[in-house]
Amino acid sequence: MLIWVGTTGYIMLEHMTLIDALYMTIITLSTVGFSEIHTLSETGRLFTLALIIGGTSLFFYTLTNVAVFFLSGEWREHLELQRYRRMLLVLDNHYIICGFGRLGSSVAAEMSAKGIPFVIIETSQEKIDATSEQDYITINGNAADETMLREAGIDRAKGLIAATNSDAENVFIVLTARTLRAGLHIVARADCEESRTKLMRAGADKVVLLYKSAGRKMANLLIDPGLEEYLEELNDARNTDLQMAQFTISAKSSLVGKSFREADLYNKLMVSPVGYKLPGGEMHSSPRPAEVIQQQGTIIAIGKPSDLDNLKKLARGDNAL
């Protein structure tokens, strides 16, 4: 703007050509000290003084802001923000965690331990700083806002977890997410049964009642602590020896049409099937040897991570039995 003002001023006040006016403006603002095109009038000299003051003021203002930017550490935050944005663009089949409270932080820690990609949406700057310390990808904003969910890559996400401390806020998050993505798998937390009903109506696939889940776990620890500890060990991401997982059978899998006896998963893959869910949703806690594995059925099995990975490839049809 200063260059435009200076060039226009010299043309109007000193009747210079466009090139001469531009030349005078540049050498004045850059303070190189070259000679004038011609002797300036008194008005032209005053205008030149004003141009010099404007140019030096702009220079020192810029210098001050640059110094503040580097000395205050803002450049680190800027680089981190750019890095997170680049990472967001390449995220695919990830999960969106809405809220980084006690539940959200636990979910993030578990996913991080299992190497599952995720992004967090949080409004509290204090909690955002905590996520930065753990190098989690985080977006500062309200998860009920469509813009925030789009920025988090909801169109490419595999699932969403509404884990804020407010049931009402979780309802809005679920409703917005379901509107943006009809087929997205959504899990939400709730404190009471009434909220659970509202969340299901809003579009949640599963709702976790925290106090009910905690009560059941505590009762199991009292009644049969050994079994509860075993189940906890199976679900622990740090346990690399034995884990539990479930796999949906695709149409091209060689398991389709075979019975569990024919598949013989324990002897062939060293995994133990402990459950089988029919395509319609009916659950068999202990699959019978004669039961036939169907397309879109789900096998729940226990085994070592490497063996479970082989079952995963078999279920997808990547490997043959």
Rosetta blueprint (number, residue, H / E / L):
1 M L
2 L H
3 I H
4 W H
5 V H
6 G H
7 T H
8 T H
9 G H
10 Y H
11 I H
12 M H
13 L H
14 E H
15 H L
16 M L
17 T L
18 L H
19 I H
20 D H
21 A H
22 L H
23 Y H
24 M H
25 T H
26 I H
27 I H
28 T H
29 L H
30 S L
31 T L
32 V L
33 G L
34 F L
35 S L
36 E L
37 I L
38 H L
39 T L
40 L L
41 S L
42 E H
43 T H
44 G H
45 R H
46 L H
47 F H
48 T H
49 L H
50 A H
51 L H
52 I H
53 I H
54 G H
55 G H
56 T H
57 S H
58 L H
59 F H
60 F H
61 Y H
62 T H
63 L H
64 T H
65 N H
66 V H
67 A H
68 V H
69 F H
70 F H
71 L H
72 S L
73 G L
74 E H
75 W H
76 R H
77 E H
78 H H
79 L H
80 E H
81 L H
82 Q H
83 R H
84 Y H
85 R H
86 R H
87 M H
88 L H
89 L H
90 V H
91 L L
92 D L
93 N L
94 H L
95 Y E
96 I E
97 I E
98 C E
99 G L
100 F L
101 G L
102 R H
103 L H
104 G H
105 S H
106 S H
107 V H
108 A H
109 A H
110 E H
111 M H
112 S H
113 A H
114 K H
115 G L
116 I L
117 P L
118 F E
119 V E
120 I E
121 I E
122 E E
123 T L
124 S L
125 Q H
126 E H
127 K H
128 I H
129 D H
130 A H
131 T H
132 S H
133 E H
134 Q L
135 D L
136 Y L
137 I L
138 T E
139 I E
140 N E
141 G L
142 N L
143 A L
144 A L
145 D L
146 E H
147 T H
148 M H
149 L H
150 R H
151 E H
152 A L
153 G L
154 I L
155 D L
156 R L
157 A L
158 K L
159 G E
160 L E
161 I E
162 A E
163 A L
164 T L
165 N L
166 S L
167 D H
168 A H
169 E H
170 N H
171 V H
172 F H
173 I H
174 V H
175 L H
176 T H
177 A H
178 R H
179 T H
180 L H
181 R L
182 A L
183 G L
184 L L
185 H E
186 I E
187 V E
188 A E
189 R E
190 A E
191 D L
192 C L
193 E H
194 E H
195 S H
196 R H
197 T H
198 K H
199 L H
200 M H
201 R H
202 A H
203 G L
204 A L
205 D L
206 K E
207 V E
208 V E
209 L E
210 L H
211 Y H
212 K H
213 S H
214 A H
215 G H
216 R H
217 K H
218 M H
219 A H
220 N H
221 L H
222 L H
223 I H
224 D L
225 P H
226 G H
227 L H
228 E H
229 E H
230 Y H
231 L H
232 E H
233 E H
234 L H
235 N H
236 D L
237 A L
238 R L
239 N L
240 T L
241 D L
242 L L
243 Q E
244 M E
245 A E
246 Q E
247 F E
248 T E
249 I L
250 S L
251 A L
252 K L
253 S L
254 S L
255 L L
256 V L
257 G L
258 K L
259 S E
260 F H
261 R H
262 E H
263 A H
264 D L
265 L H
266 Y H
267 N H
268 K H
269 L H
270 M L
271 V L
272 S E
273 P E
274 V E
275 G E
276 Y E
277 K E
278 L L
279 P L
280 G L
281 G L
282 E L
283 M E
284 H E
285 S L
286 S L
287 P L
288 R L
289 P L
290 A L
291 E L
292 V E
293 I L
294 Q L
295 Q L
296 Q L
297 G L
298 T E
299 I E
300 I E
301 A E
302 I E
303 G E
304 K L
305 P H
306 S H
307 D H
308 L H
309 D H
310 N H
311 L H
312 K H
313 K H
314 L H
315 A H
316 R H
317 G L
318 D L
319 N L
320 A L
321 L L
